[in-house]
């Protein structure tokens, strides 16, 4: 690979070419020349002393924010700071599901906008993110649950979002492995969102990093933020392991570490951090062509392109920053899998991991200015962070550039907690672990 300069070749924000445009024709030509013409996907930038915008967190939302700042709002004097390599945070530690089947009208509109952005993302980034709209199927097991899911589906349809009821027979036809009459929670039916599906998580990070770098942003890896500089009530920059960096605006997009970073600026956020673990099985022939969720327990599963089943469950009920799970939750996930899909009994689990979830008090995310001038927060995503990357990045970029909330994210401000305008999707109250 041909190395690129470690920082901008000319002035700050200058547009540069990283690995060039990908195409089938170029792939053919590189094959004829021994694949020697490829360069780095994104420039390995060294931090400068000052930027207009510093984004802390090189995950999906941080990289997407940098990309949309450059391409939608013309702001290229941007640094994205990541404490390690790109792709090793939550963006690479999830179950890759995208959907917009929510209940609250404002959340439906927001996640549907994100789903539409996913549908055009690969062409926008010129990168194969492996967007697979195989559908998401939510099963229900009681008449009360049928009513609840019907209300959600009707609200989605009123807002122009696809939602389709499936009978028991239709569920069995779509997923033959499902045990409809299992002894614990017989399946009565389900609701299908055909436009839901999965996206390759690593490719999302790589695609946005490549595109943001090419648009002029600095992607600074191995640069941990150790403090946030203030001048009175204004944030003026960050302290890092690679020296201080001044900025007009600092944006925190650090998922489960949002409250820890905000505390460096003296700000308390209505967020708790919990671990969400997931699993991947050995590869098998195609057996599941939809994202399947179990309504009698927090279990969801899909099959990757490599053949492994990717599945997960609920968060651990205690606060933690550990990127690993616990045996009780692993047992709960396995029990749900065996109840719903008994044919998986002899399948081997290859690996397990944990992601740090920033659980807000009402189960809905935060894209907001803060009481500190110059400090923006993108966090509190609970389970919704990955599927919201395109819309979350665009809404955060809008907030930074226009100094006003994006119309589709206006309900996600911090002030809602003080004003009592919480967006409680599940009706679980102010208990983060319950969301």
N, C-alpha and C positions, 0 to 999 in steps of 0.2 A: 504494500500500500504506500502511495506517495504521501509523505507527511505534509501537512499544511502549516502555515505560520501559527504561532501560539496565540496571537492576538490579531486585532484588525490590521490589515495590510496598510491602510491609510488612515483617514480620519475615523473617529468613533461613529459607529452606525453605518459605515460603508457596506454596501451590498457585496457579497462575495459568493463564489461558487464552491460548494463543498464537493460532493461526489458526482455532481452533474445530473442531468436528467436521465431517469431510468426508462427503458423501453425494451420491447422485444428485439428490435433491430440492434440496439446497443449490446444487449446480452449476446446476440449472435456474433457481432464483431469481436467482442472481448473473448469469446470462445475461440476465435481464430488466432488470437494473439496471446494465448496463454493466460488470460485474465490479468494482465499486467497493467491495464489502464485505469483500474479503480483507485480512488483516493478515499480518504476518511469520510465517513458519513456526515460528521460535523467537526468543526474546528475545535481543537483543544485549547481554549482561551485561557490566558493568564489575567487575573483581575487587575483593573485599573483603579486609580485612587478615587474616582468619582463617576457616578452614573445618574442619569435622570431617574431611572427606576431600578431598584434592586429587588429581585424576587427570590425569597428564601424557600428553597425546595425545588428540586429538579425532577419531580414526579409528573404525572399527567397534567394536573391543573397548573403547575408552575410553568411547564414548557408550553402548554396551550396558551396561557396568558401572554407569554413572550411572543409567540407566533402571531396571535391576533393583534397585539399592540403594534407590531411591525406592519402587518399586511392590511389591517382594517383601519388603523388610526395613525399610521405613519410615524410611530415612536420606535426608533431602533436603538436608542442609547439605553440599552437594557442589559442587565447581567442576571443570569439564573445561577444561583449558588446551590450546589449539592454536596453534602458532606462525604459522599463516596462516589462510586461510578453511577452513571445514569442507568436507571432501570432496576435497582436493587431495593427500592422502597416499596410502598404499597402498590404502585402501578405494576410491579412485577410479582405481587404476592396476593393475588385475588382469583376469583373463579370466572372472570372474563365476561360476565353476563351484561347485556344491554337490553333495556325495555323502557316502556313509559306507562305501565299499568299501575297507576296510583289512584288515590281516592280524592284527595283535596284538589279542587279545580286549579289553583295556582301551581301546585306541584305537577299536575298532569300537563299543563301547558309548558312548563319548564323542561320536564324530561322528554316530552314529545318533540320539542325544539332540538334537544340534544340528539334524539334518535334520528331526526331528519339530517342533522349535521353528520352523524355517523354514515348515513346512506351516501353522502357525497365526499366523505373524508379522503378516500384513497386517491381520487382524482385531484382533490385540493392539495394534498401533500405530495403527490407523485410517489406514493409508497404503498406497498402491499401490506395492509394491516389485517388481512384475512377476515374482513367483515362477513359474517355468515348469518343471514337472517333466516334461521331455521325454525323460529317460533319459540315462544315461551308458554308452557302449559301449567296452569295452577290448578291443582286438584282440590276438591272439597269432599267432606266426609259426613256432614250432618245437614239437616234442613236449615238450621240457623246459619251455618256457614254458606249454604247456597244463597240465602237471602243477602248476606253480607257481600259475597262476590258479585251477585246480580246488581246490587247498588253501585258497586265500583264500576262494573262493566257499563251500566247505563250512563253513569257520569262521564266515562270515557267517550262513549258514542255521542253524547250530547255535545262534546267538544271536538268531534270529528276524528277521534282516535279509534283504531280498530280493536274490537273485542268480540270474541265469538264463543258462545256456549257450546260445550260438547257433552253429549250423553255418555252414560257408562259404556255403551257399545262403541261409540266413536273414540273414547279414550283407549279402549282395548285394541281397536283397529290401528290407532296411531302409535301406541306403545304396547306391543304384545307382551312384554316382560312384566307389566303391572299385574299384581294380584288384587283383583277387584274385591274379592270376598275374603280378604285376610282377617284373621281372628281379632285383631285389635281395632282397626279403623277401616271398615269397608269403604271403597271409593264409590261415591254417588254420581260423580261427573267432574267437569272441569271447565275452565275458561282459557281460551287460546288467544294470544296476541301473535299473529303470524309474522309481524314485522320485527318482533324481538329476536334475540339470538345471542351470538358470542362474537368477540373480537380478540385477536391475538394480543395479549397484554404487552409483551416485550416490544412488539412492532409499533404499538401506539407511542411508547416512550421514544423509540428510535426515530420514528417518522416525524414526530413533533420536534425532537431535538435537531434533526437534520434540517427541517424546514425553517425553524427559528434561527438557527445558525446562518443559513443561507440568506435569510432576510436581514441579517445584521446584528442579531443579539449575541452576546458573549455567553457561552455555556461553560461554566467554571466548575469542574469536578474536584473532589477532594478538598473542599473548602467549607469547613464547618463554622457556623455562626456561633460565637461564644458570648456575645453581648449585643445589645441594641443601644445606640447612642441617642441621647436626648438633649435638647436645649429647652428647658422649661417643659411646656406641654407639646412640644414639637419633636418628632423623631427626625434625626439628621443623618442616620446611617447605621452601619453594623460593624461590630468587631468580629474578626474571623481569624482562623488559624493561619491565614495567609496575609494578615495585616488588616488595618481599618479601611472601610470603604464608605465614602460619603454618598448620600442619595437624597433627591428631592422627595421621593416616595419609596417606602419599604412595604412590600407585600409579603405576608406570611402565607405560604401554601404548603404546609408541612404535615398535613393529615393528623395522625395521632399525637404528634408533638406540638400541636397548636398552642395548648395551654402553657406548656413549658417555655416556648419561645415568647409568647405574649407576656409571661411573667418577667422576662428579662427587661421588658419595657415598663414594668409596674402595672400591667393590665391583667385583670382576672376575667377569664372567659367562662361562660356557662357550658363547659365541656368536661367530660370524663373520658379517660383512655382505657379501652378494654381490648382483649385479644380475640381475634376471629381466626379460627384455624380452618384449613382446607386440606384436601387429600387428592392424590392422583393414583389410579390403579395401573396395573400392567396393561399393555396394549392388547386389544382384542378386535375381531372383525366388527364392522358396523352393526350396532344393536340399538342405537338410540339417536334419532334424527331430530330431536327437539330438546329444549331446556325444560326439565321436569321439576316441579316443586311439590312437596308433600304438605298438605294442609293440616295434618294432625301433629306435626312436629316441624322444627326448623331444619329441613333437609332439602337440598337442591342438587341436581346432577345434570351434566351434559357430557357428550363424548367429543374429545379433541380430534383434530385431523390426524394425529399420530395413533389414535385408537384407544388411548387411555381415558377412563372415566374420571372426570373432574367433579368433585363433590365437596360439600361443606355443610355446616350447621349453624348453630347460634353462637353468640359471643360467650366467653367465660364471664361469670357474674361479678368478678372482682376487678379492681383497677390494676393494670399492668402495662409495662412497656416491652415485655418479652416477646420476641418474634418466634414463639413456639407455643404449642397448645398443651392441654392437660388430658390425662387418661379418661376421667369421667366424661368429658365432652366427646372424646373419640368414641367411647362406648355408646353414648347417646346417638351419635351420627350413624354408627354401625347398626344399631338396633332399628333406627328408622329405615335405613337402606334395606335391611333384611325383611322388614315388615312389608314394604312397598314393592321391592324387587327381589324376591327370594332367590332368583336365578343367579344373583351375584355372590352367593355364599362362598364359593371356592376361588373367587378372584383375589389376587394378591395386591396389597397396597404397596406401591413403590416408594412414595415419599409423602411427607406431611410438613406443613409450615404454618406460621401464624402471621397475620398482619395486625398492626396496631390501629384500632378503630377510634376515631374521635367522635364520641357519642354526645350529641347535644341534648338539652333538657326536653325538647319536644320531638326529637326524631327527624327534624328537618335541618338542612344545612345553613351555613352562615356565609354570605358574601356581602361584606359590609365595611364602611369606614368605621373608625373607632373614635373614642373621645380624644385620642392623641392625634394631632394634625400630622399628616404624612404617613400614617400607618393604616394599611388595609389588611383585612383578614379574609381568607378563603379557607373554610374548614367546617367542622361539625357535620361531616358527610354521612356518618353512621354507615349503613350498608350501600349508600347510593353514590359513592365517589367515582367509581370507575365508569359507570354508565353515563355520568354527567360531565365527563372531561371536556368534550367540545363546548357545550353550553356554559359550563362553569368557567372555562378559560375565556370565552368571549365576553361573558357578563363581567368578569373581573377586569378584563382589559377596558371595557366600556366605563366601569367605575373609576379606574385610574385616569383614563384619558379625558372623560367628560365631567368628572367630579360629581356624578349623579348615578343612581342605580340604573341598570338596564331594566326596561319595562317588564321583562319576564322574570327578573330577579328582585323586584322592588319589595317583595314580601319577605325576603331573606335577611333583612337587616338586623343588627344586634338590638336595636331599640324595641323590637317586638317583645322581648322578654320582660322589660321593665313596664311596658304598656299593657301587658296581658293579652297580646294578639298572637299567641303561640299557634303553630301549625302542627297540631298533633295528629299525624296520619293514623295511628293505631288507637288513639284514645287511651293511652297508657299513663298519662299524667307526667309530672316532672321527675321521672326516674330514668336516667339514661340507659341503664342496663335492660330496661323493659322494652326499649324501642328496637 
